[in-house]
Amino acid sequence: MVNEYEIKKQICDIGKRIYNRNMVAANDGNISVKLNDHEFLCTPTGVSKGFMTPDYICKVDENGNVIQANKGFRPSSEIKMHMRVYKLRPDVGSVVHAHPVYATSFAIAGIPLTQPIMPEAVIALGCVPIAEYGTPSTNEIPDRLEKYLPYYDAVLLESHGALTWSTDLLAAYLKMESVEFYAQLLYQSKMLGGPKEFDQATVQKLYEIRRQMGLPGKHPANLCLNKDRMNCHNCSGGCSAEKAPGMPAGTSSVHGTTDMHVDNRAQSPEVIAEITRRVLEQLGK
């Protein structure tokens, strides 16, 4: 089992990656890792995520109360958001919040990432809705995030940034990378006249590939939030902050499927290569 100090070092490493990839500016962003049901490590407020050392990292309980923090450091004011994820998603082991440029631009514009434009994004990432705006450091953000937690592994925060979660720190970070990459491709394809979206039949084929591969995680191939039972990728913006129909936290999926855990296998090069191979087979190439 990895000790706490090693986990703190990993948090610092991921913080540097987020900072170096321009996913945060100045002191933005926060990271947390679950140690057990009652102890969590998290980044402190008011420090750059690109220049942290292990002694910066704080420990809090499930209510966000400080268990241990070195002098001059206190937990991020956004810890409430992280704790809500852990409370409603017991499979989650880490949460990452950042302000990646392209994804945050979509969040500011009120546009969810739901367009089916490339196989890897449809299969591995799924859809990324927008949680309605809430005042930072208050319970407004976790309250508005709550209805999305049973159905997604990433959300945009309206006019704020992006939030991703997964079974471990690396997987949660890689999910953030995937969200930003998808957002950048979508933006740039719009600059070229608009992306060519997959039709419903193609999306369903990609969903079936995901099911055959047995990939874990919350995904529209297995769960559907839309009232008309359409899949998320063809909902015409139904996951936007203004239109998201929502379901109460804890409600079972309309398709009756069981919850599945997510891990970083869905983001690995091997899985992406296998996805590409199967897509080409489906297309007869």
FIBABA-478239 format. One record per residue (C-alpha): x, y, z. Coordinates in steps of 0.05 Angstrom, whole numbers, plus 5000, padded with zeros to 4 digits. Example, Ala and Ser with C-alpha at 12.3 -4.5 7.8 and 13.67 -1.06 7.14 Angstrom:
FIBABA-478239
524649105156
527349795143
end
This chain:
FIBABA-478239
500050005000
502650694982
504151125043
501551825053
508052165037
508351824969
501252034955
503052744973
508752714924
504052454870
499253034884
504953524874
506953174809
499953214782
499653944804
505854084762
502753734702
496354134708
500354784714
505154624657
499454444611
496155134623
490154814657
490855314714
493556004724
496656304787
493555944847
487555644811
485254914816
485254384870
486553644878
484353134929
485552394943
481551934987
485551545039
479551215071
472351385087
474551895139
481152175115
482852565052
489052925027
487953584989
491754174961
491854825001
488655474983
492756064957
498555684926
500655534855
499454804837
505954814797
510454964857
507954524913
512054054956
509253495000
509253935062
503954375029
498753825028
493153825080
489053265110
481653345122
475852915145
469552745106
466453405126
472453815103
474853955174
482453995182
485853385211
492953615196
495954215161
502754535168
503255255191
501255745137
497055245098
489655095099
485254675054
482354944990
475855324998
473054864944
473754234987
466154224995
465654054921
470453474928
467053204990
460353174955
463352744900
466252264951
459752234989
455452044929
460651644891
463851144939
467750854880
471651504871
478651554899
480852234872
477952894847
481253414803
478854124790
482254574739
480955144690
483354854623
482755394570
478355054518
473954664566
472955284609
471255694547
465555204533
463355264605
463256024599
459355984534
454455494564
455854944513
456454224539
461353734507
456253254477
457653264403
459852584375
465852784333
471152244343
470751504363
475651534421
471752104455
465051764445
467451094471
472251284527
469851964552
462451974540
458852634550
460853234593
454753644616
454754324649
453054394722
449355044735
453155634763
454555674838
458556164880
465555894892
467155644963
459755574981
455054974980
451955244916
456954874872
456354194905
448754264909
448354394834
453553864818
449853324857
444753104805
450252954754
454552524799
450851854789
451351904713
457952234693
465452224710
466652944687
462853594686
463854304664
462354814718
458455394687
462956014681
468155674725
472055084699
471954324697
471553764748
473553044738
473752444784
475851714782
478451134823
485451414832
489352054822
492451894755
485751674725
482352304750
487852734719
487752354653
480252474650
481653214655
486653164598
481352804556
476153334570
480853894549
483153524486
475953394465
474154124478
480054364436
478353914378
471154134380
473054864382
478054814325
473254414281
468054954292
473155454265
473655024202
466255074188
463354594240
464753874259
461653294222
457852914275
456552164276
449451974263
445251584314
446850904283
454351034286
453951264358
450350634376
455750214343
461050574383
457050464447
456649724430
464249704421
464950004491
460249494521
463948924486
470549184513
467649194583
470349894599
468450134669
465550804688
459251234680
457551304607
451451424563
452550734533
449850474599
446251064630
441551574601
439552234634
435152494577
427652484585
426452224514
431251644527
435951874472
443251774482
447252364508
451352464444
445152624403
441353034454
442353704418
445154054479
440353724528
445953694579
447054444581
446254834646
439455114625
436554484594
439353914637
433253524660
436953194718
434952614762
435152594838
441652334866
441151594879
435851474825
437250844785
438550914711
432650884663
435850284629
436549914695
443949784687
448449714747
453550234766
460650114743
467150374770
471950784727
479450714724
485150954680
484650344634
479650744592
485051274580
490950814567
494450784499
492850044494
485450164502
485450744453
489150304402
484049754412
478350244404
481350494338
482249774313
475049584328
472350224296
476250084232
473449374232
466449644238
467750114180
470549554138
477449864131
end
